[in-house]
Amino acid sequence: MSATVVALAAGAERGRIEFRQGMRSGEIIGYLWPSAVALVVLAFLGDRPVPGVAFPLGAAACRGCSASTSCSRAWPGSPPR
């Protein structure tokens, strides 16, 4: 086997182990919780108009929700990776 195939197989195995360990420890909740909150916020803000612009409030809040979701693991007090 080539070195590339061996490296891909090792990476896939490690990814499977890490995923299984994360599911067992409940760590997945820390990743899903901010996304779930963002979806609820966007659902409530969806079609409300923003005065002076041509797009709804949900579209304006989408950028902030995606930023908070991507940065949620870096907030003070969050467990280290």
RAPE-V236200 format. One record per residue. RES is the residue in one letter. PHI is phi as a letter, one per 30 degrees, with the letter a starting at -180 (* if undefined). PSI is psi in degrees with one decimal (NA if undefined). Layout:
# RAPE-V236200
res/phi/psi
RES/PHI/PSI
RES/PHI/PSI
This chain:
# RAPE-V236200
res/phi/psi
M/*/148.8
S/d/163.4
A/d/-32.7
T/d/-43.8
V/d/-41.4
V/d/-42.3
A/d/-41.0
L/d/-41.0
A/d/-41.6
A/d/-40.6
G/d/-40.6
A/d/-39.9
E/d/-43.1
R/d/-40.8
G/d/-39.9
R/d/-42.9
I/d/-46.3
E/d/-41.0
F/d/-45.5
R/d/-41.7
Q/d/-40.5
G/d/-36.8
M/d/-36.9
R/d/-34.6
S/d/-8.2
G/i/8.1
E/d/-24.8
I/d/-27.9
I/d/-36.4
G/d/-25.3
Y/c/-32.4
L/d/-28.9
W/e/-50.7
P/d/-34.4
S/d/-39.7
A/d/-41.3
V/d/-41.9
A/d/-40.8
L/d/-39.0
V/d/-43.8
V/d/-46.5
L/d/-32.5
A/d/-39.3
F/d/-31.2
L/c/-7.2
G/e/-70.3
D/c/13.4
R/d/134.2
P/d/150.8
V/c/123.6
P/d/130.2
G/i/-2.5
V/b/166.2
A/c/13.9
F/b/155.6
P/d/164.8
L/d/-32.1
G/d/-37.9
A/d/-35.0
A/d/-35.5
A/d/-16.1
C/d/-40.6
R/d/-43.5
G/d/-37.8
C/d/-40.5
S/d/-36.3
A/d/-42.7
S/d/-32.1
T/d/-41.6
S/d/-26.6
C/c/0.0
S/d/-28.4
R/d/-7.0
A/c/5.4
W/d/148.9
P/e/138.0
G/j/-8.3
S/d/149.9
P/d/145.1
P/d/153.2
R/d/NA
